[in-house]
Amino acid sequence: MEVKTYKKVRNNLYEITLNNGEKFKLYDDIILKYELLIERKVTDKKLVSIIAENAKMEAYYKALRYVSTKMRSEIEIRKYLNKNDTPQAAKEYAIDKLKKDGYLNQEKYAQAFINDAINLGNDGLHKIRKDLELQGIDKNIVESYLNLIEDEVWRSRIEKVLLKKAKTNKVGYVLFKNKMYNELVMLGYDSSMIGQVLDSFSLDTDLVFSKEATKVYEKLSSKYQGTELELRFRSRMYAKGFSSDQISKFLSTL
């Protein structure tokens, strides 16, 4: 076999056509390594080696494009290459080369991941730690960066979540507190810290009750009257976490 033509596809990728009509897309590194510009004759054995090496370069450049948009972990790279049916040897070559070239670095990944989590999300310490460990980041590296974050940062983030939720709150304080405690635990915050912040958190339940009571009563009064209306109103407001005193006081003003 002999290389008949070369055609540039993009940047460092070329399409070569053999005299038997077969076409292959090869990277310039492979073309230069096998001196295809000089020695155009290609044996079957040589072609097998060329294709195998080109697959390694293909895997590397795919992975390189993947990490160019966002820092990735080794686990993420492997999953990405698996989706593309990358041969095992090519996958290992790509990962090793990424490490040598400085694109796969656990410390840099952990630092960037934590910074993004702090600045762009609501996750707490425990969830951030778990997410990093699921990405295969060494526990000691994870702890070394998480330990740099002061407790006040986590308290402030808890307060931020509470303030945001309070703006759309439609339930009583006890129900709000229980709901937010569970939600914040799911977000990965320390349970004792959540309790401390919730104990000092101020929520205007009278205003919340007034709005909800008026809305619920108007809706129910269009269907029910008398004792049934009162019972249904009380049941609905109890379910929302409001106290019997608040409910009775509201009904007495009607």
Secondary structure, 3 states (H helix, E strand, C coil): CEEEEEEEEECCEEEEEECCCCEEEEEHHHHHHCCCCCCCECCHHHHHHHHHHHHHHHHHHHHHHHHHHCCCCHHHHHHHHHHCCCCHHHHHHHHHHHHHCCCCCHHHHHHHHHHHHHHHCCCCHHHHHHHHHHCCCCHHHHHHHHCCCCHHHHHHHHHHHHHHHHCCCCCCHHHHHHHHHHHHHHCCCCHHHHHHHHHHCCCCHHHHHHHHHHHHHHHHHCCCCHHHHHHHHHHHHHHCCCCHHHHHHHHHCC
